[in-house]
Amino acid sequence: MWAPRPTDRIESAAYPDLRITKDSFLIGKKKDAVDGWLKARGISRIHGRISREEDCYYLTDLNSTNGTYLNGGRLEVNEKARLRPGDCVGFADVRYVVEG
């Protein structure tokens, strides 16, 4: 199971761990429309998606206002990037590290 942890404040209630429990896991601030709810400034209603294909996980930006990042680089809208243990994932200013 993939579970990122915030890099800046691990125990912060504002940035909970995300446990990816579905093959298509939506992340954003619209609580009734996403699987991973992030209540943080700069997060779009439906910000991004983490998807599972076979044994790999991928990160996709879903036209977010403030960007989705992988290892410091901003993803293009609908760009799908493979995730690996140790990668740094960002949703606007919220940062996570991918755990294996």
C-alpha atoms as an extended CHARMM CRD file, in Angstrom:
* protein
*
       100  EXT
         1         1  MET       CA              0.0000000000        0.0000000000        0.0000000000  PROA      1               0.0000000000
         2         2  TRP       CA              1.2420000000        3.4800000000       -0.8300000000  PROA      2               0.0000000000
         3         3  ALA       CA              1.1750000000        5.9550000000        2.0350000000  PROA      3               0.0000000000
         4         4  PRO       CA              2.8540000000        9.3350000000        1.7500000000  PROA      4               0.0000000000
         5         5  ARG       CA              3.7530000000       11.3530000000        4.8280000000  PROA      5               0.0000000000
         6         6  PRO       CA              3.9870000000       15.1430000000        4.9920000000  PROA      6               0.0000000000
         7         7  THR       CA              7.5860000000       16.3170000000        4.8060000000  PROA      7               0.0000000000
         8         8  ASP       CA              7.0110000000       19.5280000000        6.7290000000  PROA      8               0.0000000000
         9         9  ARG       CA              4.7680000000       18.6100000000        9.6780000000  PROA      9               0.0000000000
        10        10  ILE       CA              4.2730000000       14.8750000000       10.0530000000  PROA      10              0.0000000000
        11        11  GLU       CA              1.8990000000       15.1150000000       12.9980000000  PROA      11              0.0000000000
        12        12  SER       CA             -0.0830000000       18.1000000000       11.7370000000  PROA      12              0.0000000000
        13        13  ALA       CA             -3.8390000000       17.6320000000       11.6710000000  PROA      13              0.0000000000
        14        14  ALA       CA             -3.9030000000       19.8770000000        8.5860000000  PROA      14              0.0000000000
        15        15  TYR       CA             -1.8570000000       17.3990000000        6.5590000000  PROA      15              0.0000000000
        16        16  PRO       CA             -2.9790000000       13.8480000000        7.3300000000  PROA      16              0.0000000000
        17        17  ASP       CA             -1.3420000000       10.7600000000        5.8960000000  PROA      17              0.0000000000
        18        18  LEU       CA             -3.0410000000        9.5930000000        2.7350000000  PROA      18              0.0000000000
        19        19  ARG       CA             -3.7890000000        5.8820000000        2.5520000000  PROA      19              0.0000000000
        20        20  ILE       CA             -4.4790000000        4.9940000000       -1.0660000000  PROA      20              0.0000000000
        21        21  THR       CA             -7.3830000000        2.5520000000       -0.8580000000  PROA      21              0.0000000000
        22        22  LYS       CA             -8.7270000000        2.6260000000       -4.4310000000  PROA      22              0.0000000000
        23        23  ASP       CA             -7.3160000000        2.2050000000       -7.9390000000  PROA      23              0.0000000000
        24        24  SER       CA             -8.3290000000        5.8040000000       -8.7150000000  PROA      24              0.0000000000
        25        25  PHE       CA             -7.9040000000        8.0340000000       -5.6450000000  PROA      25              0.0000000000
        26        26  LEU       CA             -8.9330000000       11.7000000000       -5.9760000000  PROA      26              0.0000000000
        27        27  ILE       CA             -7.3210000000       14.3880000000       -3.8240000000  PROA      27              0.0000000000
        28        28  GLY       CA             -8.7270000000       17.8520000000       -3.1810000000  PROA      28              0.0000000000
        29        29  LYS       CA            -10.6770000000       20.0980000000       -0.8470000000  PROA      29              0.0000000000
        30        30  LYS       CA            -14.2430000000       19.2820000000       -2.0070000000  PROA      30              0.0000000000
        31        31  LYS       CA            -14.9260000000       16.8160000000        0.7880000000  PROA      31              0.0000000000
        32        32  ASP       CA            -17.9120000000       15.0520000000       -0.7930000000  PROA      32              0.0000000000
        33        33  ALA       CA            -16.1450000000       14.5370000000       -4.1460000000  PROA      33              0.0000000000
        34        34  VAL       CA            -12.6730000000       13.2650000000       -3.1930000000  PROA      34              0.0000000000
        35        35  ASP       CA            -11.1120000000       10.2770000000       -1.4460000000  PROA      35              0.0000000000
        36        36  GLY       CA             -8.2180000000       12.1990000000        0.1100000000  PROA      36              0.0000000000
        37        37  TRP       CA             -9.4950000000       15.4500000000        1.6100000000  PROA      37              0.0000000000
        38        38  LEU       CA             -6.9070000000       18.1800000000        2.1400000000  PROA      38              0.0000000000
        39        39  LYS       CA             -8.1300000000       21.3150000000        3.8360000000  PROA      39              0.0000000000
        40        40  ALA       CA             -5.2470000000       23.6110000000        3.0430000000  PROA      40              0.0000000000
        41        41  ARG       CA             -4.8270000000       26.9310000000        1.3150000000  PROA      41              0.0000000000
        42        42  GLY       CA             -4.1080000000       26.5500000000       -2.3880000000  PROA      42              0.0000000000
        43        43  ILE       CA             -5.7030000000       23.1300000000       -2.7950000000  PROA      43              0.0000000000
        44        44  SER       CA             -8.2450000000       22.9370000000       -5.6350000000  PROA      44              0.0000000000
        45        45  ARG       CA            -11.6470000000       21.3080000000       -5.1950000000  PROA      45              0.0000000000
        46        46  ILE       CA            -10.4910000000       18.3080000000       -7.2160000000  PROA      46              0.0000000000
        47        47  HSD       CA             -6.7460000000       18.8080000000       -7.3460000000  PROA      47              0.0000000000
        48        48  GLY       CA             -5.1480000000       15.5750000000       -8.4880000000  PROA      48              0.0000000000
        49        49  ARG       CA             -5.3790000000       11.8160000000       -8.7290000000  PROA      49              0.0000000000
        50        50  ILE       CA             -3.2200000000        8.9100000000       -7.6480000000  PROA      50              0.0000000000
        51        51  SER       CA             -4.0170000000        5.8700000000       -9.7330000000  PROA      51              0.0000000000
        52        52  ARG       CA             -2.8940000000        2.2780000000       -9.6000000000  PROA      52              0.0000000000
        53        53  GLU       CA             -2.1780000000        0.3320000000      -12.7610000000  PROA      53              0.0000000000
        54        54  GLU       CA             -1.0010000000       -3.2210000000      -12.1830000000  PROA      54              0.0000000000
        55        55  ASP       CA              1.6990000000       -2.8460000000       -9.5010000000  PROA      55              0.0000000000
        56        56  CYS       CA              2.5540000000        0.8160000000      -10.1790000000  PROA      56              0.0000000000
        57        57  TYR       CA              1.1440000000        4.0900000000       -8.8690000000  PROA      57              0.0000000000
        58        58  TYR       CA              0.8230000000        7.2750000000      -10.9180000000  PROA      58              0.0000000000
        59        59  LEU       CA              0.2260000000       10.9360000000      -10.0700000000  PROA      59              0.0000000000
        60        60  THR       CA             -1.9200000000       13.1520000000      -12.3190000000  PROA      60              0.0000000000
        61        61  ASP       CA             -2.7320000000       16.8640000000      -12.0980000000  PROA      61              0.0000000000
        62        62  LEU       CA             -6.4370000000       17.5040000000      -12.7280000000  PROA      62              0.0000000000
        63        63  ASN       CA             -6.2190000000       21.1380000000      -13.8530000000  PROA      63              0.0000000000
        64        64  SER       CA             -5.4040000000       22.4360000000      -10.3780000000  PROA      64              0.0000000000
        65        65  THR       CA             -4.9050000000       26.1630000000       -9.8930000000  PROA      65              0.0000000000
        66        66  ASN       CA             -1.6960000000       25.9490000000       -7.8410000000  PROA      66              0.0000000000
        67        67  GLY       CA             -0.1250000000       22.8620000000       -9.3400000000  PROA      67              0.0000000000
        68        68  THR       CA              0.7460000000       19.2660000000       -8.6300000000  PROA      68              0.0000000000
        69        69  TYR       CA              4.4480000000       18.5340000000       -8.2470000000  PROA      69              0.0000000000
        70        70  LEU       CA              6.7290000000       15.5190000000       -8.4080000000  PROA      70              0.0000000000
        71        71  ASN       CA             10.2490000000       15.9510000000       -7.0240000000  PROA      71              0.0000000000
        72        72  GLY       CA             10.0050000000       19.7280000000       -7.4270000000  PROA      72              0.0000000000
        73        73  GLY       CA              8.8140000000       19.7210000000      -11.0370000000  PROA      73              0.0000000000
        74        74  ARG       CA              5.3020000000       20.8790000000      -11.8550000000  PROA      74              0.0000000000
        75        75  LEU       CA              3.1730000000       18.4060000000      -13.8000000000  PROA      75              0.0000000000
        76        76  GLU       CA              1.2840000000       19.5670000000      -16.8690000000  PROA      76              0.0000000000
        77        77  VAL       CA             -2.5190000000       19.2890000000      -16.7680000000  PROA      77              0.0000000000
        78        78  ASN       CA             -3.4880000000       15.6040000000      -17.1640000000  PROA      78              0.0000000000
        79        79  GLU       CA              0.1750000000       14.5440000000      -17.2150000000  PROA      79              0.0000000000
        80        80  LYS       CA              0.6100000000       11.1340000000      -15.5870000000  PROA      80              0.0000000000
        81        81  ALA       CA              3.8880000000       10.5190000000      -13.7410000000  PROA      81              0.0000000000
        82        82  ARG       CA              4.9830000000        7.2600000000      -12.1320000000  PROA      82              0.0000000000
        83        83  LEU       CA              5.5480000000        7.3140000000       -8.3630000000  PROA      83              0.0000000000
        84        84  ARG       CA              8.4130000000        5.5410000000       -6.6110000000  PROA      84              0.0000000000
        85        85  PRO       CA              9.4000000000        5.2130000000       -2.9390000000  PROA      85              0.0000000000
        86        86  GLY       CA             11.1810000000        8.3520000000       -1.7610000000  PROA      86              0.0000000000
        87        87  ASP       CA              9.5390000000       10.6670000000       -4.3090000000  PROA      87              0.0000000000
        88        88  CYS       CA              8.3640000000       14.0630000000       -3.0700000000  PROA      88              0.0000000000
        89        89  VAL       CA              4.7790000000       14.8290000000       -4.1010000000  PROA      89              0.0000000000
        90        90  GLY       CA              3.2530000000       18.2870000000       -3.7950000000  PROA      90              0.0000000000
        91        91  PHE       CA             -0.3210000000       19.4850000000       -4.0050000000  PROA      91              0.0000000000
        92        92  ALA       CA              0.0450000000       23.2980000000       -4.0820000000  PROA      92              0.0000000000
        93        93  ASP       CA              2.1920000000       23.9290000000       -0.9450000000  PROA      93              0.0000000000
        94        94  VAL       CA              1.3430000000       20.6230000000        0.7880000000  PROA      94              0.0000000000
        95        95  ARG       CA              4.2600000000       18.1890000000        0.5400000000  PROA      95              0.0000000000
        96        96  TYR       CA              4.3390000000       14.4200000000        0.9570000000  PROA      96              0.0000000000
        97        97  VAL       CA              6.9940000000       11.7380000000        0.6370000000  PROA      97              0.0000000000
        98        98  VAL       CA              6.0620000000        8.4310000000       -0.9920000000  PROA      98              0.0000000000
        99        99  GLU       CA              6.7070000000        5.4310000000        1.2180000000  PROA      99              0.0000000000
       100       100  GLY       CA              7.2370000000        1.9350000000       -0.1040000000  PROA      100             0.0000000000
